[in-house]
């Protein structure tokens, strides 16, 4: 989905946002299907002073996914690895 979006719009990167059922919004660095069994995990983009983290959530907890061109004010975007 992200790869198709970047190709369609001639982008090297895309910005991916997840909105969760609790109303929180996260820009995403990576998404993986682990640990499975109805759950997946993502690594939110972080600032230089923030500790790294991985968030594991049930698939049904995702309210929306937004894919767009990266904001030039933010240094990170989602990169499709082939």
Buried (B, 14 or more C-beta within 10 A) or exposed (E): EBEEBBEEEEBEBBBBBBBBEEEEEBBBBBBEEEEEEEBBBBBBBEEEEEEEEEBEBEEEEBEEEEBEBBEEEEEBBBEBEE
